[in-house]
C-alpha cells in the first residue's frame, strides 16, 4: 500500500490480500470502505467477519449495505447474529438487504447448524417478515431446523403459520401411525405453536385448511376450531358436518355441542344428530334424515342397525328393495313371513335375532323363518317346530283348562312325556316347561324350551313365552 493516497482495493483484491482489505475497511473515504467490503465477500475468510460486523454501525448507509452483502456472501454460522442484528437497522435499504441475505441465503445454507441458528434467531427477535421463510423451513430435511422454525413461528405469533403447522402436525402423526417412527419433539412443538396461535384470529386460516385433501389435516383443523369454545366457530363447524370422514363430522358435532349450539330441525340438524349417532333425534328432523340414516345403516353394528330401522320407521320410511335393511324393517314390524319372502338377504338378520333378541318369542319367530329358508341347524332350540306348535296352542283361543289339556295331549303325541305315567308342569306364565316323572322328579323339556349353551357351565333353559329361566332340577 503506498504511503500516501487511498488504498488500491482492486490490486488488494487481485492479490487476495485479506489483511490489506480489512485495513481498507477503516479508510475515511466511504467509497473505499464499500469497495473493500464488496471485495472481502467472495473471499469468505473468517477473520473478516468481525471487522465487517463493525461496519454495520457505520454512519454511511452504502457502507452498511456493503457489509451486509459481504457477510451474506460468506454464509455460515459466524454471520448469523450480525445479519439478524442488521434486520433492525434504521435504514430500510439495509434492512431489506439483510432480510434478503437471511431469508434467501442463510435459510438455504448447506450448513444445517447455520439454518437452525438462523431460524432460532429470527424467533428470538420476533421478526415479522420472517414468517414466509420459516414456513418453508418447517419442511427442512434436518429435524433441528424444523424444530427451531416451528418454535420461532410460535414466538412471532402470525396466524399465517397456522395452516402449515396443522399440515406438519398431521403428517407427523400419520407417519407415527404408519411406521411407528416420527419426531415427537417436532410433533410437540407444532402442537404448542398451534396452542399459542389458535385464537379467533386464526378461524379463517383453519377454515381454509378444512378444504385440504388429507383427512388427517382436516381433522386437526376441526379439533382446533372446536377447542376454541366460542360461538364464532359455529358456521365453520356446521360446514364440516358435510365432511366425508365420519370422525371429522363427529368432532364438528361435539364442538358445536360444547358451545351449546342449537341444531335446527332441518337437514343441518339431521346431519348434526347423525354425526353424534343419535338416530332418534336425527329422524325427528323429518324425511330429510332418510338418506343419512340409510347411508349409516351398513356402517354400524347390529344394535345400532336396529336403532336406525326404528328411526326410519318413525319417519315413515318403507323399504323398496329386498335387502338386509328390508329384513331389519320386517323384523321390527314383526312381519316374519315377509322375511321369508326376502330370502337370502334375510338370513344373517334372522340369525342375529335368533342369537341375541331379548325376547325368546322373537327368537322362535326367527328360528321358524330360518327353517323355512332351508337353514337346517337352528341355534338355541332342539325342536323349534315343536316350540312353535306349543306356543300356537298356548296363545290360541280357549280357557286355561282347555289349553292345558290340549298341550298335555300334544306332549303325549310328540313323545315328550310318557302318557299317563308322566304329566306336564307349567311355567309361571302357564307355558309347559317341565315334566314330572317317577318319584315326583321334575325335568325340563328341552324340545319345548330355548337353550343357551355356555362352555363353562351346564345348558341354561328359558321359557320361550315369558323368558324366565327354567330350573334344571327340583
C-alpha positions in Angstrom: 0.0 0.0 0.0 1.5 3.4 -0.9 2.4 5.8 1.9 0.0 8.5 0.6 -3.4 8.2 -1.2 -6.2 5.8 -0.9 -5.6 2.0 -0.9 -5.8 0.2 -4.2 -8.7 -2.1 -3.5 -8.6 -3.7 -6.9 -5.0 -4.6 -6.5 -5.6 -5.9 -3.0 -8.5 -8.0 -4.2 -6.4 -9.4 -7.1 -3.7 -10.5 -4.6 -6.4 -11.9 -2.3 -4.8 -9.7 0.4 -7.4 -10.2 3.2 -5.4 -8.2 5.8 -5.0 -5.3 3.4 -8.7 -5.2 2.5 -9.5 -5.3 6.3 -7.3 -2.3 6.8 -9.1 -0.6 3.9 -12.4 -1.0 5.7 -11.2 1.7 8.1 -10.3 4.2 5.4 -12.0 7.6 5.7 -13.5 7.6 2.2 -16.8 5.7 2.3 -16.4 4.6 -1.3 -13.2 2.8 -0.4 -14.9 1.1 2.5 -17.7 0.0 0.3 -15.3 -1.4 -2.3 -13.2 -3.2 0.3 -16.3 -4.8 1.9 -17.5 -6.0 -1.6 -14.1 -7.4 -2.3 -14.0 -9.3 1.0 -17.3 -11.1 0.4 -16.2 -13.6 -2.2 -13.0 -14.4 -0.2 -15.1 -15.8 2.7 -12.3 -15.5 5.2 -13.4 -15.9 8.8 -11.0 -13.2 10.0 -13.0 -10.6 8.1 -16.3 -11.3 9.9 -15.6 -9.2 12.9 -14.4 -6.1 11.0 -17.3 -6.4 8.6 -19.6 -6.7 11.5 -18.2 -3.4 12.9 -19.1 -1.7 9.6 -22.8 -2.4 10.4 -22.5 0.6 12.8 -21.0 2.8 10.1 -22.8 6.2 9.6 -22.8 5.6 5.8 -25.8 3.7 4.5 -24.0 2.3 1.5 -21.2 1.0 3.7 -23.6 -0.8 5.9 -25.3 -2.3 2.9 -21.9 -3.5 1.5 -21.1 -5.0 4.9 -24.4 -6.9 4.8 -23.6 -8.1 1.3 -20.2 -9.3 2.2 -21.4 -11.2 5.3 -24.2 -12.8 3.4 -21.8 -13.9 0.7 -19.7 -15.7 3.2 -22.6 -17.5 4.9 -22.1 -19.9 7.8 -22.9 -19.7 11.4 -20.5 -16.8 12.2 -22.6 -14.3 10.2 -26.0 -15.2 11.6 -26.0 -12.8 14.6 -24.6 -9.8 12.6 -27.1 -10.2 9.8 -30.0 -10.7 12.3 -29.0 -7.5 14.0 -29.0 -5.7 10.6 -32.7 -6.6 10.3 -33.3 -3.8 12.8 -31.2 -1.2 11.1 -32.7 2.3 10.9 -32.4 2.4 7.1 -35.0 0.4 5.1 -32.4 -0.4 2.4 -30.1 -2.0 4.9 -33.0 -3.9 6.4 -34.1 -5.1 3.0 -30.6 -6.2 2.1 -30.2 -8.0 5.4 -33.6 -9.7 5.0 -32.7 -10.9 1.6 -29.5 -12.3 2.9 -31.1 -14.0 5.9 -34.2 -15.4 4.2 -32.7 -16.4 0.9 -29.1 -17.2 1.8 -28.9 -18.4 5.4 -32.2 -20.3 5.4 -30.8 -22.4 2.4 -27.3 -22.6 3.7 -25.7 -26.0 3.2 -24.7 -26.0 6.9 -27.7 -27.3 8.9 -26.4 -25.6 12.0 -26.4 -22.3 10.2 -30.0 -22.8 9.1 -31.0 -23.9 12.6 -29.4 -21.0 14.3 -30.9 -18.5 11.8 -34.3 -19.9 12.4 -33.9 -19.7 16.2 -32.5 -16.1 16.0 -35.5 -15.0 13.9 -37.8 -16.2 16.5 -35.8 -14.6 19.3 -36.2 -11.1 17.7 -39.8 -12.0 16.6 -39.0 -10.9 13.0 -42.5 -10.5 11.5 -41.1 -10.5 7.9 -39.5 -13.9 8.6 -42.8 -15.9 8.6 -42.7 -17.0 5.0 -39.1 -18.4 5.0 -39.8 -20.0 8.4 -42.9 -21.7 7.0 -40.7 -23.1 4.2 -38.1 -24.2 6.7 -40.6 -26.3 8.7 -40.2 -28.9 5.9 -36.4 -28.8 6.1 -34.7 -32.1 5.8 -33.0 -31.6 9.2 -35.1 -32.2 12.3 -33.3 -29.5 14.3 -34.1 -26.9 11.6 -37.7 -27.9 11.6 -37.9 -27.7 15.3 -36.3 -24.3 15.5 -38.5 -22.9 12.7 -41.7 -24.2 14.4 -40.8 -22.6 17.7 -39.9 -19.3 16.0 -43.3 -19.2 14.2 -45.0 -19.7 17.6 -43.0 -16.9 19.1 -43.7 -14.5 16.2 -47.4 -15.1 16.5 -48.5 -14.7 12.9 -51.7 -16.7 12.2 -50.4 -17.2 8.6 -48.4 -20.1 10.1 -51.5 -21.9 11.4 -52.3 -23.8 8.2 -48.7 -25.1 7.5 -48.3 -26.1 11.2 -51.5 -28.1 11.1 -50.2 -29.9 8.0 -46.8 -30.6 9.7 -48.6 -32.0 12.8 -50.9 -34.2 10.7 -48.0 -35.6 8.7 -46.0 -36.4 11.8 -49.0 -38.1 13.5 -49.8 -40.1 10.3 -46.1 -41.2 10.0 -46.1 -42.4 13.6 -49.2 -44.5 12.9 -47.9 -45.9 9.7 -44.3 -46.6 10.6 -44.1 -46.2 14.4 -41.4 -43.6 13.8 -41.8 -39.9 14.0 -40.3 -36.8 15.7 -42.1 -36.5 19.0 -40.2 -33.2 19.5 -41.5 -31.7 16.2 -45.0 -33.0 16.9 -45.0 -31.5 20.4 -43.5 -28.2 19.2 -46.1 -27.9 16.4 -48.9 -28.6 18.9 -47.5 -25.9 21.3 -47.2 -23.4 18.5 -50.8 -24.0 17.5 -51.9 -23.6 21.1 -50.3 -20.2 21.0 -51.7 -19.2 17.6 -55.2 -20.7 17.5 -57.4 -17.9 18.8 -60.4 -16.2 17.0 -58.0 -14.5 14.6 -57.0 -17.9 13.3 -60.5 -19.0 12.4 -60.2 -18.1 8.7 -56.9 -19.9 8.4 -58.3 -23.1 10.0 -61.3 -22.8 7.8 -59.1 -22.7 4.7 -57.2 -25.9 5.9 -60.6 -27.7 6.3 -60.6 -27.9 2.5 -57.4 -29.9 2.4 -57.4 -33.3 0.6 -55.9 -35.1 3.6 -58.5 -36.1 6.2 -55.8 -36.1 8.9 -55.2 -32.4 8.2 -58.9 -31.6 8.2 -59.4 -33.4 11.5 -56.7 -31.4 13.3 -58.2 -28.2 11.9 -61.7 -29.1 13.1 -60.3 -30.1 16.5 -58.6 -26.8 16.9 -61.7 -24.9 16.0 -63.8 -27.0 18.4 -61.3 -26.4 21.1 -61.8 -22.7 20.9 -65.2 -23.0 22.6 -66.5 -19.8 21.1 -69.7 -19.2 19.1 -67.6 -17.6 16.3 -66.6 -21.1 15.1 -70.2 -22.3 14.7 -70.5 -21.7 11.0 -67.2 -23.4 10.2 -68.0 -26.4 12.4 -71.5 -26.7 10.9 -70.0 -26.7 7.4 -67.8 -29.7 8.4 -70.9 -31.8 9.1 -70.7 -32.5 5.4 -67.2 -33.8 5.5 -66.8 -37.3 4.0 -64.9 -38.5 7.1 -67.2 -39.6 10.0 -64.6 -38.8 12.6 -64.5 -35.2 11.4 -68.2 -35.0 11.3 -68.4 -36.3 14.9 -65.7 -33.9 16.1 -67.5 -31.0 14.5 -70.8 -32.0 16.1 -69.1 -32.4 19.5 -67.5 -28.9 19.1 -70.9 -27.5 18.3 -72.4 -29.2 21.4 -69.6 -27.7 23.6 -70.6 -24.2 22.6 -74.3 -25.0 23.2 -75.3 -24.7 19.6 -78.9 -25.3 18.9 -79.4 -27.5 15.8 -82.3 -26.6 13.5 -84.9 -29.1 12.6 -83.8 -29.4 9.0 -81.1 -31.1 7.0 -78.3 -29.4 9.0 -79.9 -30.6 12.2 -80.2 -34.1 10.8 -76.5 -34.1 9.9 -75.6 -32.9 13.4 -77.6 -35.7 15.1 -76.4 -38.3 12.6 -72.8 -37.3 13.3 -73.4 -37.9 17.0 -75.2 -41.2 16.1 -78.3 -40.1 17.9 -80.6 -41.7 15.3 -83.9 -40.9 17.1 -83.2 -37.2 17.1 -81.9 -37.4 13.6 -85.3 -38.9 12.5 -87.1 -36.1 14.4 -85.8 -33.7 11.7 -88.2 -35.3 9.2 -87.8 -37.1 5.9 -84.5 -35.2 5.2 -83.0 -37.7 7.6 -83.8 -40.7 5.5 -80.7 -40.6 3.3 -78.4 -40.1 6.3 -80.0 -43.0 8.2 -79.8 -45.2 5.1 -76.2 -44.3 4.5 -75.2 -45.0 8.1 -77.0 -48.4 8.3 -74.4 -50.6 6.7 -71.5 -49.0 8.7 -72.7 -49.7 12.2 -73.2 -52.8 14.3 -76.4 -54.8 14.6 -77.6 -53.0 17.7 -77.3 -49.6 16.0 -78.8 -51.0 12.9 -81.9 -51.8 14.9 -82.0 -48.3 16.3 -81.7 -46.9 12.7 -84.5 -49.0 11.5 -86.7 -47.8 14.4 -85.8 -44.2 13.4 -86.6 -44.9 9.8 -90.0 -46.4 10.7 -90.7 -43.3 12.8 -90.0 -41.0 9.9 -92.3 -43.0 7.6 -89.7 -44.9 5.6 -90.5 -48.2 3.9 -88.1 -50.5 2.0 -88.2 -50.6 -1.8 -85.6 -53.4 -2.2 -85.4 -57.0 -0.8 -82.2 -56.4 1.1 -80.8 -56.5 4.6 -82.4 -53.2 5.5 -85.8 -54.6 4.4 -85.2 -57.7 6.5 -84.5 -55.5 9.6 -87.6 -53.5 8.8 -89.7 -56.6 8.7 -88.2 -57.9 11.9 -89.0 -54.6 13.6 -92.6 -54.8 12.3 -92.9 -58.5 13.3 -93.6 -59.5 9.7 -91.7 -62.8 9.8 -93.4 -64.1 6.6 -92.1 -61.1 4.7 -88.6 -62.0 5.9 -89.0 -65.4 4.3 -90.1 -63.7 1.1 -87.0 -61.6 1.1 -84.9 -64.8 1.1 -81.1 -65.0 1.4 -80.5 -61.3 2.4 -82.7 -62.0 5.5 -80.7 -65.0 6.7 -78.0 -63.1 8.6 -80.6 -60.7 10.0 -82.7 -63.6 11.3 -79.6 -65.3 12.7 -78.8 -62.2 14.6 -82.3 -62.1 16.1 -82.0 -65.8 16.9 -78.8 -65.3 18.9 -79.4 -62.1 20.7 -83.0 -61.0 20.8 -84.1 -60.1 24.3 -87.5 -61.8 23.9 -87.3 -65.6 23.3 -90.6 -65.3 21.4 -88.8 -63.3 18.7 -86.1 -65.9 18.7 -88.7 -68.5 18.0 -90.1 -66.5 15.1 -86.6 -66.0 13.7 -85.8 -69.7 14.0 -89.0 -70.7 12.2 -88.3 -68.3 9.4 -84.8 -69.7 9.1 -86.2 -73.2 8.9 -88.5 -72.0 6.1 -85.4 -70.6 4.3 -83.7 -74.0 4.4 -81.4 -73.5 7.4 -81.2 -76.9 8.9 -79.3 -76.1 12.1 -81.0 -73.5 14.2 -79.1 -72.2 17.2 -80.9 -72.2 20.6 -83.6 -74.8 20.0 -83.7 -78.6 19.9 -87.1 -78.7 18.0 -88.2 -75.3 17.1 -91.2 -76.8 15.2 -92.5 -78.2 18.5 -91.9 -74.9 20.3 -93.8 -73.1 17.6 -96.7 -75.5 17.8 -96.8 -75.4 21.6 -96.8 -71.6 21.5 -99.6 -71.6 18.9 -101.8 -73.6 21.3 -100.7 -71.6 24.3 -101.5 -68.3 22.7 -104.7 -69.5 20.9 -108.4 -69.5 21.8 -109.8 -71.3 24.8 -109.8 -71.4 28.5 -106.7 -72.1 30.5 -108.0 -75.6 31.3 -108.7 -76.3 27.7 -105.2 -75.1 26.6 -103.6 -77.3 29.3 -105.5 -80.3 28.2 -104.5 -79.7 24.6 -100.9 -79.2 25.5 -100.9 -82.4 27.6 -102.3 -84.3 24.6 -99.8 -82.6 22.3 -96.9 -83.6 24.6 -98.0 -87.3 24.6 -98.5 -87.4 20.9 -95.0 -86.0 20.3 -93.5 -88.4 22.9 -92.4 -85.5 25.1 -94.0 -87.3 28.0 -94.9 -91.0 28.6 -98.6 -91.0 28.5 -100.5 -91.1 31.9 -97.3 -92.0 33.7 -95.9 -88.5 33.4 -97.5 -85.1 33.4 -96.6 -81.6 32.4 -95.6 -78.9 34.8 -96.1 -75.3 33.9 -94.0 -72.1 33.9 -95.4 -69.2 36.0 -96.9 -67.8 32.7 -98.7 -71.1 32.0 -96.4 -72.5 29.3 -95.3 -76.1 29.6 -91.7 -76.3 30.7 -91.1 -79.3 32.9 -92.3 -82.9 33.2 -92.9 -84.8 36.4 -91.6 -88.4 36.2 -91.4 -91.1 38.9 -90.9 -90.2 42.5 -92.0 -86.7 41.6 -88.7 -85.9 39.9 -89.0 -82.8 37.7 -87.1 -82.5 34.5 -87.0 -79.7 31.9 -88.4 -80.5 28.4 -85.6 -79.2 26.1 -87.6 -79.6 23.0 -90.2 -77.1 24.3 -87.6 -74.6 25.6 -85.0 -72.2 24.4 -81.4 -73.2 25.4 -78.2 -71.3 25.8 -75.1 -73.5 26.0 -72.1 -72.0 27.7 -68.8 -73.8 27.5 -68.1 -73.2 31.2 -71.4 -74.5 32.6 -74.5 -76.6 32.1 -77.1 -75.5 29.5 -79.5 -72.8 30.6 -83.1 -73.3 29.6 -85.6 -70.5 29.1 -89.4 -70.3 28.6 -90.0 -69.1 25.0 -93.2 -67.3 26.2 -92.1 -65.2 29.1 -88.3 -65.6 29.0 -88.0 -67.0 32.6 -85.0 -69.2 33.2 -86.1 -72.8 33.9 -84.6 -74.8 36.7 -82.7 -77.9 35.7 -84.0 -80.0 38.7 -86.4 -79.6 41.6 
